[in-house]
Amino acid sequence: MHGHGHGHVHGGGEDARRLAVALALIVAFMAGEIAVGILAHSLALLSDAAHMLTDAGALAMSLVVLRLAALPVGGNRTFGLRRSEILSAQANGAALLVLAFLIVYGAIRHLVSPPPSRGGAILVVALVGIGVNVLATWQLAGANRDSLNVEGSFQHVLNDLFAFIATAIAGGVIIATGWVRADAVAALLVAALMLRASWRLLRDSGRVLLDIAPAGLPVQEIGTAMAAHPHVVEVHDLHVWEVTTEFPTLSAHVLVEPGADCHGIRRELEGLLRDRFGLEHTTLQVDHASATLVQIS
């Protein structure tokens, strides 16, 4: 049996700083948007504010998760608390899903019976929101987006940028034509973006929680490559999964020809898995096959 150490934590000093800056921008603007949305009777602005609330929650949770993931392995936490990143993604995805349905419900009501909306206020706030979200998106684009934790926050903010663009267009339409239902249509677009982000977060985090092999790792090809290695007779109990994003893991039981060098073959297989498939954390049990099994093969 052989295993590698758990030295895969990307650090988070710079990522934490970028997340904190983005969080400050989002919270400050969200407070102003709620006030204007209430005064302007704008569902699009209020739905954007709700989306920004999930952005703020995602960013705050990401900051907490960075600290948890950096805690050293110890006691019964043999992988540390790195999978807290996945729980964060699940919570963010679920929150987006619930908010999207609430916004759809409100938008349908406003389509049927639209309240008066102030297109000028909507347009001004949306333009400011575009600027704020461009800054926040730029901050997070420089962070380590290979982490599902950080990528989830980035997608939140990026989707909100798109939502503000739609809201600005709705404000312009109301000013130009007086068609107040444009506000509810923009809210439906915001909800669609939230549903898309929710699906991606729940899907990707669900793969990790269900111990499904990472999308970029072909399990059949990995098993075939290992079995084709010189002196390997059989590979079974092959498992490929992720402890968390950026931490793919493999374990397998390998039978080699009688008299073959078990330790040498194990090292060669580890090199194959590392160089060809990018698998650095592997646990291989290598044993000699019986003479009968070698004959049958």
Secondary structure as GFF3:
##gff-version 3
##sequence-region A 1 297
A	DSSP	alpha_helix	12	40	.	.	.	ID=ss1
A	DSSP	alpha_helix	43	69	.	.	.	ID=ss2
A	DSSP	alpha_helix	84	112	.	.	.	ID=ss3
A	DSSP	alpha_helix	119	141	.	.	.	ID=ss4
A	DSSP	alpha_helix	148	177	.	.	.	ID=ss5
A	DSSP	alpha_helix	181	209	.	.	.	ID=ss6
A	DSSP	alpha_helix	219	227	.	.	.	ID=ss7
A	DSSP	beta_strand	232	242	.	.	.	ID=ss8
A	DSSP	beta_strand	248	256	.	.	.	ID=ss9
A	DSSP	alpha_helix	262	277	.	.	.	ID=ss10
A	DSSP	beta_strand	281	288	.	.	.	ID=ss11
A	DSSP	alpha_helix	291	296	.	.	.	ID=ss12
###
